[in-house]
């Protein structure tokens, strides 16, 4: 049973990550004309394209990318609940609320991990190959998180510590969730 739960979690987590990456790339106006963008679009079009016909955007937010990410997390929570054996004392209304709430928390966790991964990738690229084709899109993705920190924490001896501080703050937020 644990192996099945792991497999369901891995698949749902992977596609949730891709859908959230697509959402944040569109939100931050990151070009999809690169390797990451092309990969994300090709693997998420199956969910996003049909939803765009019925789910409108909201103030620049691509809800057609965000909604399936949340729904995948809700399905994951429900699947884990059912695979572990649901207690008979939980009524359907309570179960629905728990699934929706934990789906939201799961989506927020994955979103935070998207940014932690992007910050880590940006740091590695800045040391290894700052002119990599992936460098600029990753920088565009992380800019909204780093700019407020950089106002208060300027580079020290030409070393930017803002990604490190951002990762620590994001991990603290994960602990709260």
N, C-alpha and C positions, 0 to 999 in steps of 0.2 A: 504494500500500500504506500509506503514511504517513497518508493521509486516512482510510482505513478504521480504522487503529489509533487515530487521534484520535477518530473517531466512537464506537468501542466504548468507549474510555477515558472519554469525556464522558458517555455514557449510564450506564455502570456506576458512575462516580464520583458522578453525580447521585443515583441511587437508593441508593447506599451512604450518601451524606450524609443523605438523608431517613431511612433506616432507623436510622442512628446517632443522628440528632436525636430520633427517636421513642424510642429506647432511653434516651437521657440525659434526655429530658423525663419519662419514667416513673420513672426512677431518682431524679430530683430532685423528683418530685411536682409538676411544672409542669402547670398546667391545660391541657387540650386545647380548652377552650372559647374560644379566641381565633383570630385569623386564621392564625397560624403553625401552631397545633395542628390546626386543621381541615384545612389544606392538607396537612400531614404525614400525618395519618390517612387522608385520602382517597387519597393517592398511594401509600401503603404497605399498605393493607388487603389487596391482592391477594396479598401474600407472607406477611403476618403472621397473618391470620385462619386460613388452612388449617394453618399450622404450630402454632398454639396448641393444636390438637386432639392433636398428637403430641409436641410439645416443651414440657415443663412449665417453669414458672419456677423459679428457684433462689435462694432467700433474697432475694426482692424484685427479682431481676434478670429482665428480660423477654428470655429467650433466643430467643423467637420473632421478636424484632426484631434481635437481635445476630447470630444464625446466618445469616440471608440476607444481611446486610451482608458478613460474612466470605466466604460462598460466592460472592457477586458479585465480590469482589476476587480470589478464586481463579480464577473463570472468566475474569476479565480477564487475569490473569497467563498462564493457559494459552492464551488467544486470542492475546495478543501474541506469546507464544513460538512458536505455530504459524504465525501470519501472517508472522513474520520468517524463518521457515524453521528448523526444529529440526535441530540437528546429529545425525547418526546415532549418535554415540558415547554419547548419554545414554540410559540404560536407564529403563524405566517406573517402577521403584521410586524412583530418584533424582529423576526428573521429578515424581512425585507429592509427594515430600517438599519439593522446591523450590517447587512450586505452593502447597502448604499454608503453608509458611513465608513466602513472599513475599505470599501473600494476607493472612496475619496482619499483616505489616509494613504493607501497604497499608491495611488496616482501621485500624490504629493511626494512620497518617498522616492519614487522613480524619477520624478522631475528634479529633485535635489541631487540624485545620483548622476543625472545627465550633466548638470553643471559641475559637479565634482570631477567627473571624467573629463569634461571639456577643459576645466582649469588645469588638471594634471597634464593633459595632452598639450595644452598651450605652453606650460612650463617646460616640458620635455622638448618640444619643438624649438622653443627659444634658445635652448642650450645646444641642441644637436644641429638643427637646420632652420634658422629663423626665416628663411625665404622659401620654405616649403609651400607647395600649392595649397596645402591644408591650413597653413598658418593664418592667413587672412580670414577665412570663414570661421575658424575657431575663435579668433580674436573678436570678430563681430558678435559672435554668440555670447562671449563672456563679458563684453564691454559693459552692459548694464549692471552687472554685479561688481565689476572692478572699479568703475569710475567713482562711485561714492566713497569707496575705501581709499582710493588714491588721493582724494581731496584731503584726507586726514593723515595718510601715511605715505609721504613722498618717498621716492627711491633713496636708499642709503648706499653710498659708494657705488652708484649706478646699478644697484640690485633692487629689483622691484619685489617687495615682500607682500604686496597686495594679494596675489593668488594664494599664498600660504595662509594669510589671515582669512580670506574668503572661504577656503576649504575648512579651516577650523570652525568658522561661524556656521557653515552649512552642516557640518557634522554635529555641532551643538543642536541645531534645529532638528536634525534627524533624531537625536536623543529625546527631544521633546515630543516628537510624533510617535 
